[in-house]
Amino acid sequence: MFDLFGMMDKIGKLKEAVEDVRNQCDRLHITQRSENGEVEVVCTANKKIISIKTLPAYLSSENAPALDQLLASTVDAALREAHRTHKELFKKSTEGLIPNIPGLDLSKFLS
């Protein structure tokens, strides 16, 4: 027989777990550096950019196209790592609260 009260309890726990993951991800900072170390991007695990730093020696008009490319690739790498971290935290926090249904990944519904 279907346990409505048990399901409501799990939904409440799931809601708390999702909120906890969001709060953790707001506090968790991901730092990504370009391969040459000239660009550094810091973002939260919720994919909000905190800062972008470049080495002063790299800030010249002749380096502008390369800097643009470095910025884009470093920001992209930082956001990918933030997404991976966010999904991992979500999975850990909701383990046992969501039935194991193949193909069901609720983490993609989070911001």
Secondary structure by P-SEA (a helix, b strand, c coil): cccaaaaaaaaaaaaaaaaaaaaaaaabbbbbbcccccbbbbbcccccccccccccccccccaaaaaaaaaaaaaaaaaaaaaaaaaaaaaaaaccccccccccccccccc
